[in-house]
Amino acid sequence: LEMHLINHPVDCPICDQAGECGLQDQYMEYGLYDSQVGKGDKVNKAKAQVIGPHVILDKERCVLCSRCVRFCDEVTGTGELGIFNRGDRAEIGTAPGVELDNAYSMNTVDICPVGALTGRDFRFQKRVWMLKASDGVCPGCATGCNVRIDHEAGKIYRLKPRYNPDVNGRWMCDMGRMTYKDVHDEKRLTDPVVDDAKLPWADATAAVAELLGGKAPALAVVSPHQGFEEMWLARELAVSACGGLRDADRGEGDDILLDADRTPNRGGLKLLGLAEDDGVALAARIIAADGVVLILGGDPAADDTVAAALKDHGRAIYVGTHANATSGAAKIVLPGAAWAEKAGIFVNRQGRLQTYRQAVARAGNAREDWRILAEMKAAAGGEAPGSLKAVRKAVAESLFPGNDLDNLPVRGFVPGGES
């Protein structure tokens, strides 16, 4: 401890790691002493170096534990970091012309025991002891990494991986860490809209009931970005249902965690038997629908053929979180809750059901999606569930008899397999 502190800058008041720093903890537990080392000139090293798109390095704070070096060598296999020089001049760094730019670079910030590596996105945003933590599931891809949502006063500040040995271990990708930004995006839908006019919920609900005319929606187009309970409700509500665009939300994956499927719940579509269509087939379904078309999440109208079909049909209700092509093509737009603003279940690529919890308040006048669908079911003359717990009970009785979806195991639940 004495040797570490000889050259350490002891700049805790301005360090992002303060409050969750290993060196602080060790000193408070074993230190609190007067130094026995005579004062001398400290070895000065570079401060606040940008070494990659997401990470900043402060070499003076580094204790040379080499965790970050080993992570890049043994986990990502990219080897960007190394230890250079010798003795008390030794320091972490990248070789000339090299950046720490692998897809998992921010994990080095997590495993750094001091403030040597800090994240550019979180840097100087919030003191860690002010943050509250909620358990969540990353919505960035089909892997379904378990995450900790750190938030305060209704705002999310960062996502960090939460340990689950069956899914993501202790890691998550950089792309997944940025998914929280969509929750606070300026394009969020915050009020119901009917024929391009913002209305209070009471008036919007009356407009929905009038459009339905006491009948269930003829077609439900369900996005794999929605929670499993909402998918099930939409399927039960509508005369027929499908899973939206087959080729939407795809990208490049890797063999660590990032999946090419950029949705968190395509596994839910499979469990419910909701097939996805290409743009032409989905447009044909919409045109053939004899009644209201309900679109739950996603943006199927990003396909021009689907957008034209929705415009021609003229009786679409969109339940979503962001203004997009589909919200522009729908007759009625109802603002739903983002993934961090509600509780729900995602089914990942393993077929594992995982629970996520509400972390922050909903934006504006947005409502939980299950509640919107329940009210729609009541308007169509059906029996509406009164709580999310009631919805989960109905789902379990229908699909997983004998299981309690309201109390899933921490590691998740795989139907017919180990949990």
Secondary structure, DSSP 8 states (H G I E B T S, - for coil): -HHHHHH----GGG-TTTTS-HHHHHHHHH--S---S----------SEE-SSSEEE-GGG-----HHHHHHHHTS----EEEESSGGG-EEEE-TT----STTTTHHHHH-SSSSEEETTTTTT--GGG-EEEEEE--SSTT--EEEEEEETTEEEEEEE--BTTTTBT---HHHHGGGGGGG-TTB--S-EETTEE--HHHHHHHHHHHHTTS--SEEEE-TTS-HHHHHHHHHHSSEEE--BTTSSB----SSS--SB--S-HHHHHHHT---B-HHHHHHHHHH-SS-EEEESS-GGGSHHHHHHHHHH--EEEEESB-SHHHHH-SEEEEB--GGGS-EEEE-TT--EEEE---S--STT-B-HHHHHHHHHHHTTS---SSHHHHHHHHHHHHSTT--GGG--TT-B-TTS--
